[in-house]
């Protein structure tokens, strides 16, 4: 029984680590996209709908 508890705990830790990794990747992706949008906006100026 202890072996099953240990295995589940290990699996839960791996799952949590994977979720943390995915969230960190999404966070970096969002910052990269915002940085790119800011750079494009600076290069081309405001668009037709921007004031």
The 8 nearest C-alpha neighbors of each residue, nearest first, counted from 0:
[[1, 3, 2, 4, 5, 6, 7, 8],
 [2, 0, 4, 3, 5, 6, 7, 8],
 [1, 3, 5, 0, 4, 6, 7, 8],
 [4, 2, 6, 0, 1, 5, 7, 8],
 [3, 5, 1, 7, 6, 2, 8, 0],
 [6, 4, 8, 2, 3, 7, 9, 1],
 [7, 5, 3, 9, 8, 4, 2, 10],
 [6, 8, 10, 4, 9, 5, 11, 3],
 [9, 7, 11, 5, 10, 6, 4, 12],
 [8, 10, 6, 12, 7, 11, 5, 13],
 [11, 9, 7, 13, 12, 8, 14, 6],
 [12, 10, 14, 8, 13, 9, 7, 15],
 [13, 11, 15, 9, 14, 10, 16, 8],
 [14, 12, 16, 10, 11, 15, 17, 9],
 [13, 15, 11, 17, 12, 16, 10, 18],
 [16, 14, 18, 12, 17, 13, 11, 19],
 [15, 17, 13, 19, 14, 18, 12, 20],
 [18, 16, 20, 14, 15, 19, 13, 21],
 [17, 19, 15, 21, 20, 16, 22, 14],
 [20, 18, 16, 22, 17, 21, 23, 15],
 [19, 21, 17, 23, 18, 22, 16, 24],
 [22, 20, 24, 18, 23, 19, 25, 17],
 [23, 21, 25, 19, 24, 20, 26, 18],
 [22, 24, 26, 20, 21, 25, 19, 27],
 [23, 25, 21, 27, 22, 26, 28, 20],
 [26, 24, 28, 22, 23, 27, 29, 21],
 [25, 27, 23, 29, 24, 28, 22, 30],
 [28, 26, 30, 24, 29, 25, 31, 23],
 [29, 27, 25, 31, 26, 30, 24, 32],
 [28, 30, 32, 26, 27, 31, 25, 33],
 [31, 29, 33, 27, 32, 28, 34, 26],
 [32, 30, 34, 28, 29, 33, 35, 27],
 [31, 33, 35, 29, 34, 30, 36, 28],
 [34, 32, 36, 30, 35, 31, 37, 29],
 [33, 35, 31, 37, 32, 36, 30, 38],
 [36, 34, 32, 38, 37, 33, 31, 39],
 [35, 37, 33, 39, 34, 38, 40, 32],
 [38, 36, 40, 34, 35, 39, 33, 41],
 [39, 37, 41, 35, 40, 36, 34, 42],
 [40, 38, 42, 36, 41, 37, 43, 35],
 [39, 41, 37, 44, 38, 43, 42, 36],
 [42, 40, 38, 44, 39, 43, 37, 45],
 [43, 41, 39, 40, 44, 38, 37, 45],
 [44, 42, 40, 41, 39, 45, 46, 38],
 [45, 43, 40, 41, 42, 46, 39, 49],
 [44, 46, 49, 40, 43, 47, 50, 48],
 [47, 45, 49, 48, 44, 43, 50, 40],
 [46, 48, 49, 45, 50, 44, 43, 40],
 [47, 49, 46, 50, 45, 44, 40, 43],
 [50, 48, 46, 45, 47, 44, 40, 43],
 [49, 48, 45, 47, 46, 44, 40, 43]]
